[in-house]
């Protein structure tokens, strides 16, 4: 029975990881995709503007 106890945690973790991947894949796209993309684009633009506004160290 020790082999069952040794195999249960990896099997549980594998099932949980597979469920996580399925959830992530299913949540991609959809009605909010354009809104999410706009939020990410705005955040990237702010980060680029902030890094461009810093004076260069020479």
Secondary structure as the mmCIF struct_conf table of DSSP 4:
data_model
#
loop_
_struct_conf.conf_type_id
_struct_conf.id
_struct_conf.beg_label_comp_id
_struct_conf.beg_label_asym_id
_struct_conf.beg_label_seq_id
_struct_conf.end_label_comp_id
_struct_conf.end_label_asym_id
_struct_conf.end_label_seq_id
HELX_RH_AL_P HELX_RH_AL_P1 UNK A 2 UNK A 27
BEND BEND1 UNK A 28 UNK A 30
TURN_TY1_P TURN_TY1_P1 UNK A 31 UNK A 32
HELX_RH_AL_P HELX_RH_AL_P2 UNK A 33 UNK A 53
BEND BEND2 UNK A 54 UNK A 54
HELX_LH_PP_P HELX_LH_PP_P1 UNK A 55 UNK A 57
#
